[in-house]
Amino acid sequence: MADIRQRVADDQGILKKIQTFVPGFRGYRLREDLRDSDRMLRAQLAKKLESIQKDLENCRDILAKRNKYSELDNIGGLISKMKEIRGKVSHAETGYSGLVADIEIKEEELNRLYEFDANMLEGIVLLARQAEALKDAVGFDQTEVGKDLISMGSGLNEFKEQFSRRMRVIEGTEV
């Protein structure tokens, strides 16, 4: 995936470029651009999570049509967890810190926040693979459905924990 930070910097309008030369305003402008980049990256992450959620919903529909009710609760739980995670990714903190904030988020921390979110793509790739395995099991090998649901649940838990760590790491409150 291309680095969105560079694209945001390249696409600055004349007003934003002028702002980077105004003393005292340059840092603010650069931090806002980094926040915008992170927001766009998280929107892409959320879109990929939505695609995986649709795969899970399709699997649920197939299981229901085949009267495999024993797995419907499990897959329903995964779908609920996916919705929760997707919401958190979509609406996560952008590292904003006002003039009188308890914790000031500087440009370096914003870059780390972006890098942290970019690295979460690996987790999404893993979740997509797990969803694909589940789709295969639902379609062809019913004996693997339970194992794949457990695997997917573990993957979602890991992704959720990794995402929860993002602000704790940036704020320095991670223990």
Backbone as JSON, one array per atom type, in Angstrom:
{
  "sequence": "MADIRQRVADDQGILKKIQTFVPGFRGYRLREDLRDSDRMLRAQLAKKLESIQKDLENCRDILAKRNKYSELDNIGGLISKMKEIRGKVSHAETGYSGLVADIEIKEEELNRLYEFDANMLEGIVLLARQAEALKDAVGFDQTEVGKDLISMGSGLNEFKEQFSRRMRVIEGTEV",
  "N": [[0.84, -1.17, 0.0], [0.51, 2.2, -0.8], [2.16, 5.02, 0.7], [0.17, 7.1, 2.36], [0.68, 9.49, 3.57], [2.56, 10.86, 2.04], [1.09, 11.34, -0.26], [-0.89, 13.09, 0.71], [0.71, 15.26, 1.41], [1.71, 15.93, -1.13], [-0.61, 16.74, -2.41], [-1.34, 19.17, -1.37], [-3.05, 22.22, -1.27], [-2.67, 25.66, -2.38], [-3.14, 27.37, -0.19], [-2.66, 25.71, 2.05], [0.03, 25.19, 1.6], [1.13, 27.72, 1.92], [0.56, 28.07, 4.61], [2.42, 26.38, 5.79], [4.67, 27.9, 5.85], [4.28, 29.93, 7.62], [5.38, 31.21, 10.63], [5.1, 29.3, 13.6], [2.79, 28.15, 12.77], [3.41, 26.17, 11.06], [4.06, 23.64, 12.27], [1.55, 22.94, 13.27], [0.08, 22.68, 10.85], [1.47, 20.57, 9.61], [1.0, 18.49, 11.46], [-1.79, 18.31, 11.28], [-2.03, 17.41, 8.65], [-0.84, 14.9, 8.92], [-2.69, 13.72, 10.65], [-4.89, 13.68, 8.92], [-3.92, 11.89, 6.99], [-3.7, 9.54, 8.5], [-6.37, 9.19, 9.16], [-7.45, 8.68, 6.61], [-6.11, 6.29, 6.01], [-7.15, 4.62, 8.03], [-9.78, 4.58, 7.17], [-9.53, 3.05, 4.89], [-8.69, 0.65, 6.05], [-11.0, 0.06, 7.51], [-12.79, -0.35, 5.42], [-11.77, -2.68, 4.26], [-12.18, -4.4, 6.41], [-14.95, -4.36, 6.41], [-15.49, -5.75, 4.07], [-14.57, -8.3, 4.78], [-16.39, -8.79, 6.8], [-18.72, -9.0, 5.3], [-18.16, -11.37, 3.97], [-18.29, -13.12, 6.15], [-21.0, -12.84, 6.77], [-22.14, -13.91, 4.47], [-21.28, -16.56, 4.77], [-22.72, -17.21, 7.06], [-25.31, -17.1, 6.02], [-25.23, -19.26, 4.21], [-24.81, -21.38, 5.99], [-27.21, -21.26, 7.4], [-29.05, -21.87, 5.39], [-28.35, -24.49, 4.94], [-29.16, -25.69, 7.17], [-27.42, -25.79, 9.39], [-27.45, -25.14, 12.22], [-26.06, -25.23, 14.6], [-23.67, -23.86, 14.36], [-24.4, -21.29, 13.91], [-24.71, -19.49, 16.07], [-22.05, -19.1, 16.83], [-20.9, -17.95, 14.5], [-22.47, -15.72, 14.31], [-21.67, -14.34, 16.58], [-19.05, -13.73, 15.81], [-19.56, -11.99, 13.7], [-20.76, -9.87, 15.05], [-18.61, -9.06, 16.66], [-16.85, -8.3, 14.64], [-18.22, -6.09, 13.6], [-18.03, -4.38, 15.79], [-15.23, -4.0, 15.98], [-14.74, -2.87, 13.48], [-16.12, -0.46, 13.77], [-14.6, 0.73, 15.79], [-12.15, 1.05, 14.47], [-12.93, 2.77, 12.42], [-13.71, 5.06, 13.84], [-11.65, 5.82, 15.5], [-9.39, 7.51, 17.74], [-7.55, 10.3, 16.53], [-5.16, 11.16, 17.35], [-5.31, 13.73, 18.24], [-4.46, 16.63, 19.98], [-5.31, 19.23, 21.98], [-4.72, 22.73, 22.82], [-4.38, 22.75, 25.6], [-3.86, 20.11, 26.5], [-3.78, 16.97, 28.28], [-1.96, 15.1, 27.43], [0.39, 15.72, 25.07], [0.37, 15.29, 21.66], [2.8, 14.87, 19.41], [4.45, 15.54, 16.23], [6.16, 13.37, 15.7], [4.96, 11.31, 17.22], [2.53, 11.18, 15.89], [3.36, 10.25, 13.41], [4.25, 7.74, 14.23], [1.79, 6.69, 15.02], [0.48, 6.55, 12.56], [2.17, 4.68, 11.28], [1.75, 2.51, 12.95], [-0.95, 1.96, 12.43], [-0.71, 1.37, 9.71], [0.76, -0.97, 9.81], [-1.16, -2.65, 10.72], [-2.38, -3.67, 8.57], [-1.33, -6.14, 8.0], [-2.6, -7.74, 9.88], [-5.18, -7.58, 8.9], [-4.89, -8.84, 6.45], [-4.38, -11.43, 7.33], [-6.85, -11.95, 8.62], [-8.51, -11.89, 6.38], [-7.59, -14.12, 5.0], [-8.33, -16.1, 6.83], [-11.09, -15.79, 6.74], [-11.53, -16.57, 4.13], [-10.76, -19.27, 4.27], [-12.78, -20.15, 5.96], [-15.01, -19.7, 4.32], [-14.48, -21.59, 2.33], [-14.66, -23.94, 3.87], [-17.33, -23.83, 4.71], [-18.57, -24.07, 2.27], [-17.56, -26.47, 1.2], [-16.23, -28.36, 2.98], [-17.62, -29.31, 5.6], [-16.77, -30.3, 8.06], [-14.65, -28.81, 8.91], [-15.59, -26.35, 9.65], [-16.13, -25.6, 12.36], [-13.5, -25.5, 13.45], [-12.42, -23.49, 11.84], [-14.01, -21.33, 12.54], [-13.22, -20.96, 15.19], [-10.53, -20.29, 14.76], [-10.86, -17.91, 13.3], [-12.11, -16.37, 15.24], [-10.04, -16.14, 17.11], [-8.22, -14.72, 15.56], [-9.63, -12.31, 15.2], [-9.74, -11.44, 17.87], [-7.0, -11.0, 18.37], [-6.47, -8.96, 16.5], [-8.16, -6.96, 17.48], [-7.04, -6.47, 20.0], [-4.49, -5.58, 19.25], [-5.21, -3.25, 17.92], [-6.34, -1.82, 20.03], [-4.1, -1.27, 21.49], [-2.89, 0.81, 20.15], [-3.26, 3.65, 20.79], [-2.47, 3.58, 23.44], [0.2, 2.94, 23.21], [1.17, 5.13, 21.76], [0.6, 7.23, 23.52], [2.24, 6.56, 25.54], [1.35, 5.16, 27.67], [1.24, 2.48, 27.8], [1.72, -0.45, 29.56]],
  "CA": [[0.0, 0.0, 0.0], [1.26, 3.45, -0.89], [2.16, 5.82, 1.91], [-0.81, 8.16, 2.17], [1.25, 10.75, 4.06], [3.2, 11.54, 0.91], [0.02, 11.8, -1.16], [-1.5, 14.26, 1.33], [1.68, 16.36, 1.27], [1.78, 16.3, -2.54], [-1.88, 17.31, -2.85], [-1.67, 20.38, -0.63], [-3.42, 23.4, -2.05], [-1.81, 26.83, -2.16], [-3.33, 27.88, 1.17], [-1.95, 24.83, 2.97], [1.47, 25.38, 1.4], [1.48, 29.0, 2.56], [0.5, 27.85, 6.05], [3.64, 25.72, 6.27], [5.74, 28.9, 5.97], [3.93, 30.88, 8.68], [5.98, 30.78, 11.9], [4.17, 28.86, 14.62], [1.67, 27.45, 12.15], [3.96, 25.04, 10.29], [3.88, 22.38, 13.01], [0.11, 22.64, 13.29], [-0.32, 22.24, 9.52], [2.04, 19.24, 9.38], [0.28, 17.53, 12.3], [-3.13, 18.12, 10.7], [-1.86, 16.56, 7.46], [-0.6, 13.54, 9.41], [-3.98, 13.21, 11.13], [-5.7, 13.37, 7.74], [-3.37, 10.68, 6.4], [-4.08, 8.41, 9.35], [-7.82, 9.04, 9.01], [-7.68, 8.02, 5.32], [-5.64, 4.91, 6.14], [-8.12, 3.88, 8.82], [-10.97, 4.39, 6.33], [-9.23, 1.9, 4.04], [-8.72, -0.53, 6.92], [-12.41, -0.23, 7.81], [-13.4, -0.88, 4.2], [-11.34, -4.08, 4.15], [-12.9, -5.13, 7.46], [-16.34, -4.5, 5.96], [-15.49, -6.83, 3.08], [-14.46, -9.56, 5.53], [-17.67, -8.96, 7.49], [-19.68, -9.49, 4.3], [-17.85, -12.79, 3.78], [-18.85, -13.83, 7.3], [-22.46, -12.84, 6.64], [-22.45, -14.9, 3.42], [-21.11, -17.88, 5.39], [-23.87, -17.4, 7.95], [-26.48, -17.4, 5.17], [-25.07, -20.62, 3.69], [-25.03, -22.3, 7.11], [-28.64, -21.26, 7.7], [-29.74, -22.6, 4.31], [-28.03, -25.91, 5.07], [-29.65, -26.11, 8.49], [-26.29, -26.0, 10.3], [-27.76, -24.16, 13.25], [-25.12, -25.29, 15.73], [-22.58, -22.91, 14.15], [-24.92, -19.94, 13.68], [-24.39, -18.63, 17.22], [-20.62, -18.75, 16.77], [-20.62, -17.01, 13.41], [-23.15, -14.47, 14.69], [-20.76, -13.66, 17.52], [-17.93, -13.18, 15.03], [-20.06, -10.83, 12.94], [-20.92, -8.78, 16.03], [-17.26, -8.61, 17.03], [-16.31, -7.61, 13.48], [-18.87, -4.77, 13.56], [-17.45, -3.58, 16.87], [-13.87, -3.65, 15.6], [-14.82, -1.94, 12.35], [-16.51, 0.83, 14.32], [-13.46, 1.3, 16.5], [-11.17, 1.48, 13.47], [-13.49, 3.93, 11.7], [-13.9, 6.23, 14.68], [-10.57, 5.88, 16.48], [-8.72, 8.77, 17.98], [-6.59, 10.65, 15.48], [-3.97, 11.73, 17.95], [-5.49, 15.16, 18.4], [-4.25, 17.18, 21.31], [-5.58, 20.66, 21.97], [-3.7, 23.59, 23.41], [-4.19, 22.44, 27.01], [-4.13, 18.68, 26.6], [-3.01, 16.24, 29.28], [-0.86, 14.47, 26.71], [0.57, 16.39, 23.79], [0.75, 14.38, 20.59], [3.66, 15.62, 18.49], [4.56, 15.01, 14.88], [6.79, 12.05, 15.77], [3.96, 10.36, 17.68], [1.54, 11.01, 14.82], [3.98, 9.35, 12.44], [4.2, 6.39, 14.82], [0.39, 6.27, 14.96], [0.23, 6.14, 11.17], [2.91, 3.43, 11.05], [1.06, 1.47, 13.71], [-2.14, 1.61, 11.67], [-0.28, 0.74, 8.45], [1.17, -2.35, 10.13], [-2.36, -3.44, 10.99], [-2.77, -4.32, 7.32], [-0.95, -7.55, 8.12], [-3.68, -8.4, 10.61], [-6.34, -7.67, 8.02], [-4.58, -9.89, 5.46], [-4.6, -12.69, 8.03], [-8.3, -12.11, 8.78], [-9.07, -12.2, 5.06], [-7.25, -15.53, 4.73], [-9.16, -16.92, 7.7], [-12.45, -15.73, 6.21], [-11.52, -17.39, 2.91], [-10.77, -20.67, 4.71], [-14.12, -20.41, 6.48], [-15.91, -19.81, 3.16], [-14.22, -22.9, 1.72], [-15.19, -24.98, 4.76], [-18.79, -23.77, 4.65], [-19.0, -24.52, 0.95], [-17.1, -27.8, 0.77], [-15.8, -29.29, 4.02], [-18.35, -28.92, 6.8], [-16.09, -30.74, 9.29], [-13.65, -27.79, 9.29], [-16.25, -25.08, 9.99], [-15.89, -25.28, 13.77], [-12.09, -25.1, 13.63], [-12.2, -22.2, 11.17], [-14.66, -20.31, 13.36], [-12.32, -20.71, 16.33], [-9.37, -19.59, 14.23], [-11.29, -16.56, 12.97], [-12.33, -15.68, 16.51], [-8.71, -15.81, 17.66], [-7.66, -13.65, 14.72], [-10.33, -11.07, 15.53], [-9.29, -11.0, 19.19], [-5.64, -10.46, 18.23], [-6.57, -7.68, 15.8], [-8.79, -6.01, 18.4], [-6.04, -6.12, 21.02], [-3.46, -4.78, 18.6], [-5.76, -1.93, 17.67], [-6.51, -1.16, 21.33], [-2.78, -0.85, 21.95], [-2.36, 1.91, 19.35], [-3.16, 4.91, 21.51], [-1.68, 3.38, 24.66], [1.6, 3.0, 22.81], [1.48, 6.51, 21.38], [0.55, 8.08, 24.73], [3.24, 6.13, 26.5], [0.68, 4.61, 28.85], [1.3, 1.02, 27.7], [2.49, -1.01, 30.67]],
  "C": [[0.89, 1.24, 0.0], [1.14, 4.23, 0.42], [1.27, 7.05, 1.68], [-0.25, 9.5, 2.63], [1.87, 11.54, 2.93], [2.15, 12.11, -0.04], [-0.64, 13.05, -0.6], [-0.57, 15.46, 1.19], [1.74, 16.85, -0.17], [0.53, 17.04, -3.0], [-2.27, 18.58, -2.1], [-2.02, 21.5, -1.61], [-2.5, 24.56, -1.68], [-1.93, 27.36, -0.74], [-2.57, 27.03, 2.18], [-0.44, 24.99, 2.82], [1.94, 26.68, 2.04], [1.51, 28.83, 4.07], [1.77, 27.2, 6.59], [4.81, 26.69, 6.42], [5.47, 29.92, 7.07], [4.52, 30.38, 9.99], [4.9, 30.42, 12.93], [2.99, 28.07, 14.06], [2.13, 26.22, 11.4], [3.71, 23.71, 10.99], [2.42, 21.96, 13.06], [-0.33, 22.07, 11.95], [0.2, 20.82, 9.25], [1.32, 18.18, 10.2], [-1.13, 17.27, 11.76], [-3.06, 17.23, 9.46], [-1.62, 15.11, 7.87], [-1.89, 12.92, 9.95], [-4.89, 12.83, 9.97], [-5.23, 12.08, 7.09], [-3.8, 9.45, 7.19], [-5.58, 8.14, 9.22], [-8.14, 8.31, 7.69], [-7.24, 6.56, 5.36], [-6.64, 4.08, 6.92], [-9.42, 3.65, 8.05], [-10.75, 3.2, 5.41], [-9.24, 0.61, 4.84], [-10.17, -0.93, 7.2], [-13.12, -0.81, 6.59], [-13.03, -2.35, 4.0], [-12.03, -4.94, 5.21], [-14.36, -5.34, 7.06], [-16.46, -5.63, 4.94], [-15.42, -8.19, 3.77], [-15.77, -9.84, 6.26], [-18.72, -9.5, 6.52], [-19.43, -10.96, 4.0], [-18.44, -13.62, 4.92], [-20.38, -13.92, 7.2], [-22.9, -13.82, 5.56], [-22.32, -16.32, 3.97], [-22.28, -18.2, 6.31], [-25.11, -17.79, 7.15], [-26.42, -18.83, 4.63], [-25.35, -21.64, 4.79], [-26.52, -22.38, 7.44], [-29.42, -22.05, 6.65], [-29.51, -24.1, 4.4], [-28.44, -26.47, 6.43], [-28.53, -26.48, 9.46], [-26.39, -24.99, 11.44], [-26.76, -24.14, 14.4], [-24.0, -24.26, 15.58], [-23.08, -21.47, 14.0], [-24.63, -18.99, 14.84], [-22.95, -18.16, 17.15], [-20.34, -17.72, 15.68], [-21.32, -15.68, 13.66], [-22.31, -13.65, 15.65], [-19.58, -13.02, 16.8], [-18.36, -11.94, 14.25], [-20.23, -9.63, 13.87], [-19.57, -8.2, 16.42], [-16.63, -7.83, 15.88], [-16.91, -6.21, 13.36], [-18.27, -3.84, 14.61], [-16.04, -3.1, 16.48], [-13.88, -2.63, 14.47], [-15.21, -0.54, 12.83], [-15.36, 1.51, 15.04], [-12.4, 1.81, 15.52], [-11.66, 2.74, 12.78], [-13.47, 5.2, 12.54], [-12.81, 6.4, 15.73], [-10.02, 7.29, 16.62], [-7.68, 9.03, 16.9], [-5.32, 11.26, 16.06], [-4.08, 13.23, 18.14], [-5.19, 15.55, 19.83], [-4.41, 18.7, 21.21], [-4.47, 21.44, 22.64], [-3.39, 23.23, 24.85], [-4.51, 20.97, 27.23], [-3.27, 18.05, 27.69], [-1.78, 15.61, 28.64], [-0.76, 15.14, 25.35], [1.07, 15.37, 22.77], [1.52, 15.19, 19.56], [3.74, 14.9, 17.15], [5.16, 13.61, 14.88], [5.78, 10.99, 16.2], [2.89, 10.12, 16.62], [2.08, 10.11, 13.72], [3.96, 7.92, 12.94], [2.78, 5.84, 14.77], [0.05, 5.79, 13.56], [0.92, 4.81, 10.88], [2.23, 2.25, 11.75], [-0.17, 1.0, 12.93], [-1.78, 0.93, 10.35], [0.12, -0.71, 8.69], [-0.03, -3.25, 10.42], [-2.89, -4.1, 9.71], [-2.43, -5.8, 7.35], [-2.04, -8.34, 8.84], [-4.92, -8.56, 9.74], [-6.11, -8.73, 6.95], [-4.81, -11.26, 6.09], [-6.1, -12.96, 8.21], [-8.96, -12.48, 7.45], [-8.79, -13.65, 4.69], [-8.13, -16.47, 5.57], [-10.6, -16.94, 7.21], [-12.56, -16.58, 4.94], [-11.55, -18.88, 3.26], [-12.15, -21.06, 5.24], [-15.11, -20.57, 5.33], [-15.73, -21.16, 2.47], [-14.83, -24.03, 2.56], [-16.72, -25.01, 4.7], [-19.29, -24.34, 3.34], [-18.68, -25.97, 0.65], [-16.86, -28.79, 1.9], [-16.4, -28.89, 5.36], [-17.64, -29.3, 8.1], [-15.1, -29.69, 9.78], [-14.28, -26.49, 9.76], [-15.97, -24.68, 11.43], [-14.48, -24.8, 14.02], [-11.84, -23.72, 13.02], [-12.87, -21.06, 11.93], [-13.8, -19.95, 14.57], [-11.1, -19.91, 15.89], [-9.71, -18.13, 13.92], [-11.52, -15.75, 14.24], [-11.02, -15.26, 17.16], [-8.09, -14.66, 16.88], [-8.31, -12.31, 15.02], [-9.9, -10.54, 16.89], [-7.89, -10.39, 19.13], [-5.68, -9.09, 17.57], [-7.13, -6.61, 16.73], [-7.79, -5.54, 19.45], [-4.95, -5.24, 20.43], [-3.98, -3.36, 18.36], [-5.94, -1.15, 18.98], [-5.18, -0.62, 21.86], [-2.32, 0.44, 21.28], [-2.23, 3.21, 20.12], [-2.37, 4.75, 22.8], [-0.19, 3.47, 24.33], [2.0, 4.44, 22.5], [1.53, 7.42, 22.61], [1.63, 7.72, 25.74], [2.62, 5.56, 27.75], [0.64, 3.08, 28.82], [2.2, 0.49, 28.79], [3.1, -2.32, 30.24]]
}
